[in-house]
Amino acid sequence: MNDGAQREPDMTLRLRSIASAVSLGFLTTLTSSQEPTGQQDPPAAREVNIFNYGDVDKTCLRWTDGCRNCSRGTGPMPICGNIGIACQPQDKVTCFGRAPESTKPEETKQ
């Protein structure tokens, strides 16, 4: 009877030790991910994609990524066709319809 009483506190102590170690591990993981790194990368240049190309090149009226063709709409978003089922878009978006010289905006972002 004395032997059983001795095991119970020993088991409780082991469980508490394991729980403390696991909790400490989680806390260490959470706090280390929030610490700032020594060097921070500068913000990347704005990635040009099919949906924001009209904002990047104001003189372009129609553009493509090889699969979808887009044109300027009346709202903030361009009007784009659906992508074909087997089409693989190119990384580079190209303009294939420019605004006439007389309607060029003053600022053009390249």
C-alpha positions, 0 to 999 in steps of 0.5 A, a space after each residue: 500500500 505504501 508502494 502505490 502511494 509512492 508511485 502516484 506522486 511520482 507520476 504526477 510529477 512526471 506529467 507536470 514536468 512533461 506539460 511544462 516542457 511542452 508549454 515552454 516549447 510552444 512559447 519559445 516557438 511563438 515568441 521566436 517567430 515574432 522577433 524581428 530579424 536583423 535585416 529586413 528586405 526592402 519592399 519588393 517592386 509591385 508585381 505586374 500581372 494581368 489585372 494591374 497592368 492597366 495601372 502600370 502602363 497608362 497608355 495601353 488600352 489592350 494587353 495579354 498574358 498569352 492566354 487572356 486578353 484584357 482591355 480598360 473598362 469603365 470602372 477600376 477593374 479591366 475587362 478580361 476574357 476567361 483563360 482557356 482550359 489548357 492555356 499556360 499564361 506567360 510571366 510577362 504581360 504585353 501590350 497590343 493596343 496603345 492609346 492614340 498620341 493625343 489622349 496620352 496621360 501625363 504620367 506613365 509608369 513603366 
